[in-house]
């Protein structure tokens, strides 16, 4: 594992979004540009905020009873089998609501593109004593560009679990077979994958993207 020191800026070439927002992005040569830091973070090593899927504000209670779109896994009022909603609308997208402009939560396909070993190299490391993955572009012209995903864990009920040893990042895509779950990126130091088992009431971190 590599220990990296950083003054809070990405070692890659960050650029300010052209839509007038002050949030910086990194172009890895993929279909979307990735934000330089998590939603709610002040620097790239910060965990940022935790959000339930389809909610736009942080809170202290991530139980089903406090969920915006239904008070249990069986009483979901939106993005369910009745309305057939599979992708978050802008009004329920925490990145779109909090950052504005063209920012949004990545789709499951965009996470898969980032995880594709042909596109990016993933390396477990630390920045400012925060463990996580440094993701570096592999495509010609982008091999000096990288982002860092902190291992922020997740907010379960009333407390954060798995911080510094795991990462849970929402996609904007609901799990098709199970309406109470959404697709997320999950990682530990020895595994990286896109999973369908993120219960929507849980508090996961968000890494915004823009086209």
Secondary structure by P-SEA (a helix, b strand, c coil): cbbbbbccccccccccccccccbbbbbccccbbbbcccccccccccccbbbcccccccccccccccccccccccccccccccccccccccccccccccccccbbbbcaaaaaaaaccccbbbbbbbcccbbbbbbbbccccccccccccccbbbbccccccccccbbbbbccccccccccbbbbbbbccccccccccccccbbbbbbbbcc
